[in-house]
Every structure is written in C-alpha cells, then in structure tokens.
Amino acid sequence: MAGTDLFRGKVVVITGGGSGIGRETARFVAAHGGRVVVNDLGTSPRGEGADTSSAEAVVAEIRANGGEAAASTEDVSTWPSAQRIVATALDHFGRIDAVVNSAGVMRHSAFEKMPVEDFDLVVRVHLSGTFYVSRAAAPYFAAQNGGAYLHMTSTTGLIGTMGVTNYGTAKAGIAGLSKLIAFDMKRYSVRSNCMAPSARSRQWEQVNAFRQAEFTKAGNNGDFRQFRSTQGVASQIAPVAAFLVSDAAADITGQIIGVRGTEIYLYSQSRPVRTFQRDGGWTAENLSEHLLPAIRPSLVPLETYGEVFAWPTL
Ligand SMILES: NC(=O)c1ccc[n+]([C@@H]2O[C@H](COP(=O)([O-])OP(=O)(O)OC[C@H]3O[C@@H](n4cnc5c(N)ncnc54)[C@H](O)[C@@H]3O)[C@@H](O)[C@H]2O)c1
C-alpha cells in the first residue's frame, strides 16, 4: 500500500467510518501504515435502520489494498456499545492510540416544529456518543501516557444556520467537550481537537434541499447563494483529520480547525471582546443611555455560515 509511515505501529478507532469523512479518514490512516477500527452502525442519514455492510465494506477495501482494519458495527450512542467499540481495538490490535469521532445523523426541522425525539436522538448520537467513545478510550490513553482525539463539530454549531437546532446544539456541545477533555487529559500527554469540515455528503444534500424549501420563501436565503460551490469533498478533509491525531501534530490541542476544499481555517475561541464598567453599577437608565451605544458597534450580526463563507472554495 502506498503512503508514508505516519501511522506505523498506531491503532486508530474511527466512528462513522463506513461513510463520508470517516471512511476517507480510515482509508488514509491505513494507507499510511496505521491499523484501523472502522466503526459504523450503517444507519440512514436520519438515523434509521442498521446495516453491518457499511463498516465491513470499508474494512474489506483496506485489506484488499494491503492494509489492516477491523470492523465494529456498534452504536456510539450507548455506554456499553461505546465500550465495545474501544474493546475491538484492544482485542484485534492490542492497543489504541487515537479516536476520531465522525459518526453522525441529522433530523432537520424548524425549531417551532422540532419533535422532541428528534432533538434527543441527534444529541445522543453526536454529543453523548462522542463523550462515550472518548471516555471509553481515556483509561488506556492515561495508562500509556499518550493518545489523541479528533471530534467532528460543525459550522452549524460554531456559526449557526436555520433548521437544525438539535444538530447545532450537539455540535456546539462537542466543541466544549473537546476543550474540556484537552484540559483534563493534558497531564497524560493526551490531545483533543475539533474539526469543522465542509464536504458534500449524503446528509448535506438532504438538509440543503430542506432549507431551500423551508427558508428561501421567507426571504432568508443567505445559505443557498452559490452554496453548492462553496463545499469541498470528504477526501479533502481526511488528510487533515488524520494528521491531527498523528504524532506529527504533537503540540496541537484544544483547537478547532476548519477544512473546506483546499482551505484550512483556525477558529477563534470565546474571549471577551470589549468590557464596560460603570462606577456605582448599572441601572435600566444608564444601560439604555450608555451601554447600548457603546456595545452596538461590537455586536456580531446574525449571519449563517453560508453568509460567513460566501466565497467558493479555493
Ligand atoms: N459533510 C459535512 O459537510 C459536515 C459538516 C460539518 C460536520 N460534519 C460532521 O462530520 C461527521 C461525518 O459526516 P459525513 O458527512 O461524513 O456523514 P455520513 O452520513 O456520510 O457518515 C456518518 C456515518 O455515521 C454512521 N452512524 C450514524 N449513527 C451512528 C451510530 N449511532 N453509531 C455508529 N455509527 C453511526 C452512519 O451510518 C454513517 O455511515 C458527522 O459527525 C457530521 O455531523 C460533516
């Protein structure tokens, strides 16, 4: 198999490895000498059904190319099955060096119509699933004093858009989770980073068809102008995702990296941008009189990620 030795001797667990970004990352790690656990429940984009052939097909492809891989068809969204995903790495390869959390589902609807069960499912798969699989690997990382996590967040959670309060909430939560893991695991030399990818995928096509129908008619069409041309593809995300969990990225932790086509972004993280202080404290009167005019120029407009990333990918 062609490639460098970037992952020689390493074992990487990739959830959602049967499709899209996870699949491309699994293929990339294997092509660069790593052994991979390809985990995938094989659901529909909405999280319905299960199909073992999704993970198994990627494993077969890696093996056919001379690489090493094992399939896991467990669900990331329960604690027992998350532990079994990590156990697959130990059982097959005797160790675990990195986790890439890429499993995901999407159920879109406008907030005022969103079924409670769609909120619960999406948060469980993305946010709880990321916690469970990461947590299951943590004792092994701590014991060997090393390991790396990469979690898929999204511009939906970091910047925002319409019709996906469940998904965006989970993705914003993942950005927080990643940073907090980075703090706790630093004493074991374990790193945790987030990626906000942009790649045309099966989910992407479905959600944008919905947004077009639901929101364009209300005049809020910032997301759709040239939108398709602003997206990259999954094979452009994979090298960056894999690199971030390799030893070559050894000093990078607590970061959020965006990838879209050939562009890589480093995201800012929340810090106060201006402070306002008033001797004697604030009252309703002086808030109106002094705070509002002072704060207004610094307020962030309510822009979707489609408006923030309005230019076609390079
Ligand atoms: N494609 C994009 O532009 C984009 C943008 C932002 C974030 N992301 C995130 O990146 C990740 C990968 O996205 P993608 O576009 O490759 O999606 P995808 O739908 O192609 O792949 C996701 C995979 O996760 C699997 N999965 C779903 N629920 C699971 C569960 N409970 N347990 C195990 N596996 C499960 C699915 O079967 C599927 O194979 C997701 O977390 C997604 O939210 C993608």
The ligand as an SDF file (V2000), in Angstrom:
LIG
                    3D

 44 48  0  0  0  0  0  0  0  0999 V2000
  -20.1600   16.6870    5.4980 N   0  0  0  0  0  0  0  0  0  0  0  0
  -20.1130   17.8920    6.0260 C   0  0  0  0  0  0  0  0  0  0  0  0
  -20.0820   18.9190    5.3320 O   0  0  0  0  0  0  0  0  0  0  0  0
  -20.0600   18.0430    7.5190 C   0  0  0  0  0  0  0  0  0  0  0  0
  -20.0800   19.3450    8.0400 C   0  0  0  0  0  0  0  0  0  0  0  0
  -19.9800   19.5090    9.4070 C   0  0  0  0  0  0  0  0  0  0  0  0
  -19.8710   18.4100   10.2340 C   0  0  0  0  0  0  0  0  0  0  0  0
  -19.8790   17.1530    9.7060 N   0  0  0  0  0  0  0  0  0  0  0  0
  -19.7820   16.0340   10.6250 C   0  0  0  0  0  0  0  0  0  0  0  0
  -18.7700   15.1420   10.1960 O   0  0  0  0  0  0  0  0  0  0  0  0
  -19.1530   13.8070   10.5300 C   0  0  0  0  0  0  0  0  0  0  0  0
  -19.1420   12.9390    9.2780 C   0  0  0  0  0  0  0  0  0  0  0  0
  -20.0760   13.4780    8.3460 O   0  0  0  0  0  0  0  0  0  0  0  0
  -20.3100   12.8300    6.9060 P   0  0  0  0  0  0  0  0  0  0  0  0
  -20.7500   13.9230    6.0240 O   0  0  0  0  0  0  0  0  0  0  0  0
  -19.1380   12.0120    6.5490 O   0  0  0  0  0  0  0  0  0  0  0  0
  -21.6130   11.9200    7.2150 O   0  0  0  0  0  0  0  0  0  0  0  0
  -22.0670   10.4880    6.6600 P   0  0  0  0  0  0  0  0  0  0  0  0
  -23.5350   10.4320    6.8440 O   0  0  0  0  0  0  0  0  0  0  0  0
  -21.5120   10.2430    5.2960 O   0  0  0  0  0  0  0  0  0  0  0  0
  -21.3630    9.4570    7.6850 O   0  0  0  0  0  0  0  0  0  0  0  0
  -21.7920    9.3240    9.0090 C   0  0  0  0  0  0  0  0  0  0  0  0
  -21.7360    7.8520    9.3770 C   0  0  0  0  0  0  0  0  0  0  0  0
  -22.0720    7.7190   10.7850 O   0  0  0  0  0  0  0  0  0  0  0  0
  -22.7610    6.4820   10.9190 C   0  0  0  0  0  0  0  0  0  0  0  0
  -23.5610    6.4950   12.1650 N   0  0  0  0  0  0  0  0  0  0  0  0
  -24.7090    7.1600   12.3810 C   0  0  0  0  0  0  0  0  0  0  0  0
  -25.1550    6.9270   13.6300 N   0  0  0  0  0  0  0  0  0  0  0  0
  -24.2610    6.0870   14.2090 C   0  0  0  0  0  0  0  0  0  0  0  0
  -24.1750    5.4950   15.4920 C   0  0  0  0  0  0  0  0  0  0  0  0
  -25.1240    5.7420   16.4220 N   0  0  0  0  0  0  0  0  0  0  0  0
  -23.1340    4.6890   15.7760 N   0  0  0  0  0  0  0  0  0  0  0  0
  -22.1780    4.4490   14.8200 C   0  0  0  0  0  0  0  0  0  0  0  0
  -22.2140    4.9740   13.5790 N   0  0  0  0  0  0  0  0  0  0  0  0
  -23.2520    5.7890   13.2730 C   0  0  0  0  0  0  0  0  0  0  0  0
  -23.6410    6.3900    9.6760 C   0  0  0  0  0  0  0  0  0  0  0  0
  -24.0470    5.0560    9.4280 O   0  0  0  0  0  0  0  0  0  0  0  0
  -22.7180    6.9660    8.6040 C   0  0  0  0  0  0  0  0  0  0  0  0
  -22.0280    5.9270    7.9360 O   0  0  0  0  0  0  0  0  0  0  0  0
  -20.5190   13.9040   11.2090 C   0  0  0  0  0  0  0  0  0  0  0  0
  -20.3470   13.9900   12.6050 O   0  0  0  0  0  0  0  0  0  0  0  0
  -21.0540   15.1980   10.6680 C   0  0  0  0  0  0  0  0  0  0  0  0
  -22.0210   15.7520   11.5360 O   0  0  0  0  0  0  0  0  0  0  0  0
  -19.9690   16.9470    8.3660 C   0  0  0  0  0  0  0  0  0  0  0  0
  1  2  1  0
  2  3  2  0
  2  4  1  0
  4  5  1  0
  4 44  2  0
  5  6  2  0
  6  7  1  0
  7  8  2  0
  8  9  1  0
  8 44  1  0
  9 10  1  0
  9 42  1  0
 10 11  1  0
 11 12  1  0
 11 40  1  0
 12 13  1  0
 13 14  1  0
 14 15  2  0
 14 16  1  0
 14 17  1  0
 17 18  1  0
 18 19  2  0
 18 20  1  0
 18 21  1  0
 21 22  1  0
 22 23  1  0
 23 24  1  0
 23 38  1  0
 24 25  1  0
 25 26  1  0
 25 36  1  0
 26 27  1  0
 26 35  1  0
 27 28  2  0
 28 29  1  0
 29 30  1  0
 29 35  2  0
 30 31  1  0
 30 32  2  0
 32 33  1  0
 33 34  2  0
 34 35  1  0
 36 37  1  0
 36 38  1  0
 38 39  1  0
 40 41  1  0
 40 42  1  0
 42 43  1  0
M  CHG  2   8   1  16  -1
M  END
$$$$
